[in-house]
Amino acid sequence: MDLQEQLKKLFPEHQSSNEPEAVKEREHSLFIQNEFMICKYEKRKGKATTIIEGYQGTDEDFKILAKELKTKLSVGGTFKDNSIIIQGDYRDKIMNLLKEKGFKVKRVGG
């Protein structure tokens, strides 16, 4: 007995719909700019942080970019004051990811 038959026994009056189960989110394209984004390293309260600044698009696009970076690197971080703050020193990886997306990136600091 498969799951559909079991559900029909439990809920005999339920009518199944023909709609797809999940609607896929459309791919959101980011604003690619001509100016450089700045990727710098700082120590805050004794801990290493990577800060990305200089995005000229909307805040929503920048938040989406922050979420993608945090997910791909599997690290924590935040979007604050028009900059992305990533926990740890990931400048090289972040710069490679941004270059793959078509951004121009400058490395600032040690």
C-alpha positions in Angstrom: 0.0 0.0 0.0 1.6 3.3 -1.1 1.3 6.6 0.6 -1.5 8.0 -1.6 -3.7 5.0 -0.7 -3.0 5.4 3.0 -3.9 9.1 2.8 -7.1 8.3 1.0 -8.1 6.0 3.8 -7.3 8.5 6.5 -8.9 11.5 4.6 -11.6 10.0 2.3 -13.2 13.4 1.4 -9.9 15.1 0.4 -9.6 16.1 -3.2 -6.1 16.1 -4.6 -5.1 19.1 -6.7 -3.3 19.1 -10.0 -1.1 22.0 -9.1 2.7 21.5 -8.9 3.9 20.9 -5.3 6.6 23.5 -5.3 7.0 26.6 -7.4 10.7 27.2 -8.2 12.1 30.5 -7.4 13.3 32.3 -10.5 17.0 33.0 -10.7 17.7 36.6 -9.5 20.3 38.4 -11.6 22.6 40.8 -9.8 23.5 44.2 -11.0 27.1 44.0 -12.4 28.9 47.3 -12.0 31.9 49.0 -13.5 33.5 50.1 -10.3 35.5 47.8 -8.0 34.2 46.1 -4.9 36.5 46.3 -2.0 37.4 43.1 -0.1 39.3 43.8 3.1 40.5 42.0 6.2 40.0 43.4 9.8 40.3 42.1 13.3 37.3 42.9 15.4 37.4 42.0 19.1 40.4 39.7 18.4 38.6 37.7 15.7 39.2 37.8 11.9 36.5 39.3 9.7 36.3 39.8 5.9 34.4 42.9 4.8 33.0 43.5 1.3 32.0 47.0 0.3 31.4 49.1 -2.7 28.3 47.5 -4.3 26.3 50.0 -6.3 23.0 48.1 -6.8 20.0 47.9 -4.5 20.2 46.7 -0.9 18.1 43.7 -1.7 20.6 42.5 -4.3 23.5 43.0 -1.9 21.6 41.0 0.8 21.1 38.2 -1.8 24.8 38.3 -2.6 25.6 38.1 1.1 23.4 35.1 1.6 25.0 33.3 -1.4 28.5 34.0 -0.1 27.7 32.8 3.4 26.0 29.6 2.1 28.9 28.7 -0.3 31.5 29.3 2.4 29.5 27.8 5.2 30.2 30.6 7.5 28.4 33.2 9.5 28.1 36.8 8.7 25.8 39.8 8.3 24.8 42.6 6.1 25.2 45.9 7.9 25.8 49.6 6.8 26.1 48.8 3.1 28.8 46.1 3.7 28.9 42.4 4.0 30.8 41.2 7.1 31.9 37.5 6.9 33.4 35.7 9.9 36.9 34.6 9.2 39.6 35.4 6.7 38.1 34.2 3.4 39.4 37.0 1.1 40.8 34.7 -1.6 37.8 32.5 -1.8 35.4 35.5 -1.8 37.3 37.2 -4.5 37.3 34.1 -6.7 33.5 33.7 -6.2 32.8 37.3 -7.0 35.1 37.2 -10.1 33.1 34.1 -11.3 29.9 36.2 -11.0 31.5 38.9 -13.1 32.4 41.5 -10.5 35.6 43.4 -10.3 37.3 43.1 -6.9 40.2 44.8 -5.2 42.0 43.4 -2.2 42.6 46.0 0.5 44.8 45.4 3.6 47.4 42.8 4.5 
